[in-house]
Amino acid sequence: MTVKVFLKFNRDRAETYTIACLRFWLEAFKDYETYILCDLFKANEVPDYFKHLLKEYPATIINSDYSIGAKFQNMKKAKRNMASANITPFKYLNGADSFWIIDADDTLFLGASTTSVKEKLKKAEEHLKNNNLDGFSLDFYRNLNDGWTFGVCLLSAKCPWEKIATLTDEEINASGYARNIDTAFDLLHKKGIFRLANFVFDGLAFQHVVNNYPEMPHGIYIWHRGRLWDKPLQPDVVVL
């Protein structure tokens, strides 16, 4: 199975943690064809703080195709650019079977070797293929609010993403979640149109630096023995 990687980086300045996060993912995926999906600058206008990374890791800089967002009138206007970013990789697959799309400017695994993380990533890829899934995503928020989300996500090239446009405003509003692409995917899964699942990496600590939940101290998640900290996981979450 051919898998590509798209690392989203859109923090507006080169804070230490953003570069540390990006470097982590570049190292974890250094054997993959990797793209940095960044809308802060054009590919021919790479700032100095990026140039040293590109010398070490041969990633390709690309920008989001914002025209995609025009297809999603059912989303909040401010969320259409985010949707465009998550869908843009479909334009770059060129025969790949699946791809990772990762918020690489504010996430990383803590205290784990990239070798152990790579092994887990491979297991996720195998699970997506063997179970014919459209999407397989790290359990960012689902254990807290039962919603499927992007963040650290593996998508199949066969995922019928165009179906997002078929959702009505009423359906999205009734969900109680934000009018964004995460909610659209979640609803299409619950309607039986998308085949989605969530996973966790057992025994590893993960940090989402820009954290929305006070239950996660400093944005740190620890999944172990079927629990997120001391709370049982949703029963269908895949433990890898």
Phi, psi and omega in degrees: 000130179268125183235129174256169184228134177233116183254113180279132180221109184218025171288142192278002174206163187275067176291154185304315185292328182294318179290322178298318179296311181299317179299321179303311183290324176298321178291317181298328184249025187294345178265005181254161168284116191239139176239141170258113183268103190222131180250015178279336182202165178276161183300331180265011181231042185292125180289163185302321184293346177266333190298323181293329177293319183288338174288325182276326183233120186280062179271156179255130177278130173226162177248158177291147172267096185290347178294338180298323182300336179295340179283347189248063180292346179280356180259157172301137187306318182294342183266354183290326177294321177298319177298318179301317181299316183289337181265336181311320181305333179301336179284345188246012187286319177046052176095354177295150182276332183198173179206149170272136172233116193229135171285090192268005180258358179210023178223151172187162172267140186259137171066016180242143176291150177296335178297314180293323178293318178302318179299319179291319179300318178297320178297322178296318179298317179296320181294317178303312182293311186293336181253008175052047180274153171276327181207146182221115190233143174301141183287075178296299189235350190299324181293343181259331183223006177066022178251137176282137183224162167282197180127286169233098196224140175247125180241143174281146175297338182273357180302122183279067188300336181299339180297344178305321184293346182278347180288141179270159175303320182297319180296315182292316180296322182290342182293332183084359179258177179295150178276073183224184185290329177299313179296320179299314178297317181300316181294319180294329174292314182292338175274356179083013181270318174258146173256105185236155175208165178241151177225163169226156176259106186298132175082001179254146176263138184233144178234128169253099191300314177273089194258138181257356186237120179296341178294340179258095183300124183058025180072019185264128176251138171229116177256127180202133177053045175076019180227152168257110195052247181250011182257129179301142176290157169303141190298336182264003177292133182274124179264120182249000000 
